[in-house]
């Protein structure tokens, strides 16, 4: 199917679903949208969208995370950085977030040369469109202006040789955005959906990856509200700026689009024989069902208010598989203890493999992961100060002092110093990911 046609059908389907939601009960609506859900799920999995079929990241990449105030919230950008540092540390990546509140695509295009290009990114994620839509119904002029700014960004990245993951805008919340105007979310999500189509079509034509942020978030928002109620906010209290739960969905969309396979590791225990572990994990000891592992790759851990959204986003299934396989269990069930928590599983479940990251949200990696979270939070706050407080102003100095070699040299030195400081912070963040030694206990449960 032609991508533009499919995107148009998807947007119309979403609009129809929300329109129906406005006049019917949850039970009635969401039970009748299963076919649309299946179609959209198939669309989200289709390679025609530009989703990377293989990992687009390379060892030593410099990853720029670019966007408006939603990016400057430093939540989805932090989740992306945490994942790339902890879950695939072997890639040795450096990240920098360039979020700027209120920004539109043309605005970033205008400051790219001064603020962004000198950092020398090799991979770029973009999330523009929320402000570009002007918070009103779509017009051709809105589309043309957004397309022009998006084209400038993508063309410049192409010249740089940078690989792009283009997000487009996310949605506004169907309940909390302008609740005094019940139809407002309908027309604005239709607008944002069209801007998403523009960004995605351009990305694919340029050989970039399209992260499909808007349709993914719309689908997850619909399902979460169907289960938890309309008042469950996916896009935040103001309907625009998500809380941690919505930012986790955004991070999922970008990480999945990067082509990450989600394989954190597999521990295979033969109760009658040997215990083995895949790359990133080393078996320290294994005796009588007590398995001690040293892991340099962490599973992603869920902090703050992200856990409520997990039933509706396949983060653990697609990006966070830390599997325990138990063979030759002598009983029908066994208790698995990991850290302070324990759960009971059947022999069949353990033979097929259980995902420790999904089954044990509180686990031995939680504290070191939170320590990394604090380091990355401080690092990204420094990035905002460097760009918005200092670097972006260099262009005005150069305008005020044209052809002044001393001013040019001074700003070049300051920019270099600030980016060197960022690289130092990035190295400290990478160094925070130290191997974690942990024990898994497998306790066969005998029948009475």
Buried (B, 14 or more C-beta within 10 A) or exposed (E): EEBEEBBBBBBEBBBEBBEBBEEEEBEEBBEEBEEBBEBBEEBBEBEEBBBBEEEBBEEEBBBBBBBBBBBBBBBBBBBBBBBBBBBBBEBBBBBBBBBBBEBBBBBBBBBBEBBBBBBEBBBBBBBBBBBBBBBEEBEEEBBEBBBEBBBBBBEBBBEBEBBBBBBBBBBBBBBBBBEEEEEBBBBBBBBBBBBBBBBBBBBBEBEBBBBBBBBBBBBBBBBBBBEBEBEBBBBBEEBBBBBBBBBBBBBBBBBBBBBBEBBBBBBBBBBEEEBBBBEBBEBEEBEEBEBBBBBBBBBBBBBEEBEBBBEBBBBBEBBBBBBBBBBEBEEEBBBBBBBEEEEEBBBEBBBEBBBBBBBBBEBBBBEBBEEBBEBBBEBBEBBBEBBBEBBBBBBEBBEEBEEEEEBBEBBEEBBEEBBEBBBEBBEEBBEBBEBBEBBBBBBBEEEE
